[in-house]
Amino acid sequence: LNEIEDNIAIKMQEKKSLEIKSIIKSVLNNYNISYNDLDIYVSYKVTTYNFIIYDLLDNELINTIINKLTDLIEYDMLYSYINEGSYNNLIIQISNEYSFPLTLHQLLIKCLNIYGLSNPIGITYNNEVFEYDEVKTSSILVFGNYHSGVKTFISAQIIKYLIKGGLKKYLFYFYDPHNTFNVFNELGENYKSLDSYFDL
């Protein structure tokens, strides 16, 4: 049911984002600005609109355009206007009306190859999986509610290391008072149960 509700929210937000894109284009047209609309990224929290602007816009005109958009669009907004030489890049991010939860389960599904995208911790504004660097990051804190997929995430990380290095390469220490990961007891000598976190 949660997945169905999330899919409905995504579809509704996609429709809303297209409506907002039309508003942005209408404002640019009213100011006779030459532009080309590029990608639109609907992420779980914000939607990003990317435009190439062929006219040179001063700060006063940019502020006027943004203020007009703020009057027409009721959601929180951020923008960036960057000169790229022969053209300018206008990026606008607007909070979604229909936000939907991001679970670690969804992140793992997005990782197509366990040897490639295997350390997901979030999704970027353009809807791409963001990973942590396990070489540079010696530890990571993972927390969430009952339905967030934390157990799935941790289990996937352990299995990933077992596939990469085999049983002999790693030793896993578990402080698991609720015996949530008892399936890993079968690791034998590679599994060490701790009575306290401070025993580590």
C-alpha positions in Angstrom: 0.0 0.0 0.0 2.8 2.4 0.9 4.4 1.8 -2.5 1.1 2.5 -4.3 0.6 5.7 -2.3 4.1 6.8 -3.2 3.6 6.1 -6.9 0.3 8.2 -6.8 2.2 11.0 -5.1 5.0 10.9 -7.7 2.5 11.1 -10.6 0.6 14.0 -8.9 3.8 15.8 -8.3 5.0 15.3 -11.9 1.8 16.8 -13.1 2.1 19.8 -10.7 5.8 20.3 -11.7 4.8 20.6 -15.4 2.2 23.2 -14.4 4.8 25.2 -12.6 7.2 24.9 -15.5 4.5 26.5 -17.7 4.3 29.4 -15.2 8.0 29.9 -15.3 8.1 29.9 -19.1 5.2 32.3 -19.2 7.0 34.8 -17.0 10.2 34.5 -19.1 8.1 35.1 -22.2 6.5 38.2 -20.7 9.9 39.7 -20.2 10.9 38.8 -23.9 13.8 36.6 -22.7 15.4 34.2 -25.2 15.8 30.8 -23.5 15.7 27.1 -24.0 14.2 24.9 -21.3 16.4 21.9 -20.5 15.7 19.0 -18.1 13.2 19.0 -15.3 14.1 16.7 -12.3 11.3 15.7 -10.0 13.0 14.3 -6.8 11.4 13.1 -3.6 11.5 16.6 -2.0 12.1 19.2 -4.6 11.8 19.8 -8.4 14.6 21.3 -10.3 14.0 23.4 -13.5 17.0 24.1 -15.8 17.0 26.8 -18.4 19.6 28.2 -20.8 19.2 32.0 -21.1 20.7 33.6 -24.2 20.2 37.2 -23.1 22.4 38.9 -20.6 20.3 39.6 -17.6 21.3 42.1 -14.9 20.7 41.5 -11.2 17.7 43.8 -11.1 15.9 41.9 -13.9 16.7 38.6 -12.3 15.3 39.7 -9.0 12.2 41.1 -10.7 11.7 37.7 -12.4 12.2 35.7 -9.2 9.9 38.1 -7.3 7.2 37.6 -9.9 7.6 33.8 -9.7 7.4 34.0 -5.9 4.1 35.8 -6.2 2.7 33.2 -8.6 4.1 30.1 -7.0 3.3 29.4 -3.4 6.1 27.0 -2.6 9.6 27.6 -1.3 12.1 28.5 -4.0 15.8 28.7 -4.6 17.6 29.8 -7.7 21.0 30.1 -9.3 22.0 32.2 -12.3 25.4 31.3 -13.7 27.3 32.8 -16.6 28.6 30.1 -18.9 30.3 32.4 -21.5 28.1 32.6 -24.6 25.0 31.8 -22.5 23.7 31.8 -18.9 22.3 28.9 -16.9 19.2 29.6 -14.8 18.4 26.8 -12.3 15.3 27.0 -10.1 14.4 24.6 -7.3 10.9 24.5 -5.9 9.6 22.5 -3.0 7.2 19.7 -4.0 3.6 19.9 -3.0 3.4 16.1 -2.9 6.5 15.0 -1.2 7.0 11.2 -0.7 9.3 9.3 1.7 12.7 8.1 0.5 13.5 4.7 1.9 16.8 2.8 1.9 14.9 0.0 0.1 14.2 2.3 -2.8 17.9 3.4 -2.9 19.1 -0.2 -3.1 16.7 -0.9 -5.9 18.2 2.0 -7.8 21.6 0.4 -7.5 21.8 -1.8 -10.6 25.1 -3.4 -9.8 26.3 -4.5 -6.4 29.9 -4.0 -7.5 29.2 -0.5 -8.7 26.6 1.6 -7.0 26.7 -0.1 -3.7 26.9 2.6 -1.0 23.7 4.7 -1.4 22.8 7.2 1.2 20.5 9.6 -0.7 19.3 11.0 -4.0 20.6 14.2 -5.5 18.4 17.1 -6.8 18.6 15.5 -10.3 17.3 12.2 -9.0 20.6 10.3 -9.1 21.8 8.1 -6.3 24.4 9.6 -4.0 27.0 7.3 -2.5 29.5 7.5 0.4 33.1 6.7 -0.2 33.9 3.7 2.0 37.6 4.3 1.6 37.4 7.9 3.0 34.5 7.2 5.4 35.5 4.9 8.2 32.1 4.9 9.8 28.5 5.8 9.0 25.5 6.3 11.2 22.2 4.9 9.9 18.9 5.5 11.6 15.2 5.6 10.7 11.8 4.4 11.8 10.4 0.9 11.5 9.5 1.1 7.8 12.5 3.1 6.6 14.5 0.0 5.5 17.5 0.4 7.8 17.7 -3.4 8.4 17.6 -4.0 4.6 20.4 -1.4 4.1 22.7 -2.9 6.8 22.1 -6.5 5.6 22.9 -5.5 2.0 26.2 -3.8 3.2 27.2 -7.0 5.0 26.4 -9.2 2.1 28.3 -6.9 -0.2 31.4 -7.3 1.8 31.0 -11.1 1.9 30.6 -11.2 -1.8 33.6 -9.0 -2.4 36.1 -10.4 0.1 34.7 -13.8 1.3 34.3 -14.9 4.9 38.0 -14.9 5.7 38.6 -11.2 5.0 36.1 -9.6 7.4 35.2 -9.9 11.0 31.8 -8.4 12.0 31.0 -7.1 15.5 27.3 -6.9 16.4 25.8 -5.0 19.3 22.3 -6.2 18.7 20.2 -6.3 21.9 17.0 -7.1 20.0 18.7 -9.9 18.0 17.5 -8.3 14.7 20.4 -9.7 12.7 20.4 -13.2 14.1 20.6 -14.6 10.6 24.3 -13.6 10.6 25.0 -16.0 13.5 25.8 -18.5 10.8 28.9 -16.6 9.9 30.6 -18.6 12.7 34.0 -17.2 13.7 33.4 -14.1 11.6 30.4 -13.1 13.8 31.1 -11.5 17.3 28.2 -10.6 19.5 28.9 -7.7 21.9 27.1 -7.2 25.3 27.7 -3.5 25.1 28.5 -1.0 22.4 31.5 0.0 24.5 33.0 -3.4 24.2 33.9 -2.7 20.6 
